[in-house]
Amino acid sequence: MNTKALYPLKFYPILKQAPWGGERIIPFKQIRSNMSHVGESWEISNVPGNESVVCNGQYAEKNITQLIDLFKERLVGKKNYQQHGNNFPLLIKFIDAKQDLSIQVHPNDELARRRNSRNGKTEMWYIVQADPDAFLLSGFKKQIDKKEYLRRAHNGSICEIIKQHSVSKGDCFYIPAGQVHAICSNIFLIEIQQTSDITYRIYDYNRKGIDGKLRQLHIKEAEDAIDFNSCDNNKISYTFLPDRRNEMISCPYFTTSVYELTKPFTLPLEHLDSFVILIAYRGKFALKMNDSETVQIKAGESVLIPAEADSALISPQDGDCNFLCVHVD
């Protein structure tokens, strides 16, 4: 048995440029970089070729796949390890949309695996910042068939039949696989999703990518992925009270809660058979689990608490703090 000590793990961010990306991620995360048009910061990732690397403590410079191989259920939990092996089940991102993202859809698990990928992509969004007139697109206004979809996808009128949702700070949206959607301009958010990098673009405003070429569309691939019966409003209503757990979403892939702490808070973990991820978006806090050293977390950082932790003491520093808390049931 591996008896080496585990502790809260922080990772180097993986920055992704995009034609729609803005300039908020780098200052928000307080990192040094000359990159521009940064659309995404992958905080914790096990996507092949984009495995997150630890930046703190004795396991610094090891990637997340190596850690799971080393610690197995001690890191991710028995059920997660039995189901996913050395594949970490979630991908955590900050997204800065200066311009509209493409109209897109993601496949469910069954279709993704038929097309030789390990997971589909169900996701959620938590709005950190948004301009007063910002909105996003999610779900059809009415039920449509494949014939209407193809016609509108090819003539560029697909946006006309997708619901528009005004957004503001603190809003939360659940985006199941198969639901057509788009993050629109002037929105900064946290995305929590299954580990998958499969996106089928349906419409992209005839926009050129960083390489100066029109970006590829996947109209035919998307046809089989779309849930044409999806007309739900997936904006989530939840309570938000200080110094307590405020659950927003619980689905087969992740459970997410939001916290605002004004005083030290002990996060009970002994009942969970899962890792826990904290994603800080305002203020800063000190984190201590079991007998590990205290780890400092500030806005723009994420931290992975191993499944073997019985509890975690979270202490706000210099005022209150806000973070999302994610695990897999």
Summary of the structure (lengths in Angstrom):
residues: 329
radius of gyration: 19.7
end to end distance: 25.0
largest distance: 60.6
contacts: 1074
relative contact order: 0.18
helix: 16%
strand: 40%
